[in-house]
Amino acid sequence: MKKVTPPKVSVLATGKNLTAKQMQGKRGDLMPKHLADLESIVFVHEGECLFHMNGKETHLKPGDSLVVPPQVKHQIEVVSDFKGVHFMPKEIEFEFFK
């Protein structure tokens, strides 16, 4: 089993209702498995990742995006040094799993 590595996260912009956060990881990182109570969107800016959700693995490259439904466990595995932007409502709450 791979070691779980939290992403490096920084806030890019915050509005009245939405927040955009940059997340990044290094090749081989497995980010924490989690779910959120609200829908969000992940956009890949640099690098590649495998997005694990609903028993499926989606390979994302620069320019790709994915809608993450609420209450769905998901996890990102970094294929090559990765930077992505996570667009979400400000009131979103996360639950993390081992």
Residue pairs with C-beta under 8 A, 6 or more apart in sequence:
2 28
2 30
2 77
3 30
4 30
4 31
4 32
4 33
4 98
5 25
5 26
5 29
5 30
5 31
6 31
6 32
7 23
7 24
7 25
7 29
7 31
7 76
8 23
8 24
8 25
9 21
9 22
9 23
10 21
10 22
11 19
11 20
11 21
11 22
12 20
12 21
12 22
12 85
13 19
13 20
14 20
14 90
15 90
16 90
17 89
17 90
18 87
18 88
18 89
18 90
19 87
19 88
19 89
19 90
19 92
20 85
20 86
20 87
20 88
21 85
21 86
21 88
22 45
22 83
22 84
22 85
22 86
23 31
23 76
23 83
23 84
23 85
23 86
24 81
24 82
24 83
24 84
25 31
25 49
25 76
25 78
25 81
25 82
26 78
26 81
26 82
27 47
27 78
27 79
27 80
27 81
27 82
28 78
29 77
29 78
29 82
30 75
30 76
30 77
30 78
31 75
31 76
31 77
31 78
32 75
32 96
32 97
33 52
33 73
33 74
33 75
33 96
33 97
33 98
34 73
34 74
34 75
34 94
34 95
34 96
34 97
35 70
35 71
35 72
35 73
35 74
35 94
35 95
35 97
36 68
36 70
36 71
36 88
36 92
36 93
36 94
36 95
37 70
37 71
37 92
37 93
37 94
37 95
38 70
38 88
38 89
38 91
38 92
38 93
39 67
39 68
39 69
39 70
39 89
40 67
40 68
40 86
40 87
40 88
40 89
40 92
41 65
41 66
41 67
41 68
41 86
41 87
41 88
42 51
42 60
42 65
42 66
42 68
42 76
42 84
42 85
42 86
42 87
43 64
43 65
43 84
43 85
43 86
43 87
44 60
44 61
44 62
44 63
44 64
44 65
44 82
44 83
44 84
45 62
45 83
45 84
45 85
46 62
46 81
46 82
46 83
47 62
47 78
47 79
47 80
47 81
47 82
47 83
48 59
48 60
48 61
48 62
48 78
48 79
48 80
48 82
49 59
49 60
49 76
49 77
49 78
49 79
49 82
49 84
50 57
50 58
50 59
50 60
50 76
50 77
50 79
51 57
51 58
51 59
51 60
51 66
51 74
51 75
51 76
52 74
52 75
52 76
52 77
53 66
53 68
53 72
53 73
53 74
53 75
54 72
58 66
59 79
60 66
60 84
68 74
73 97
76 82
76 84
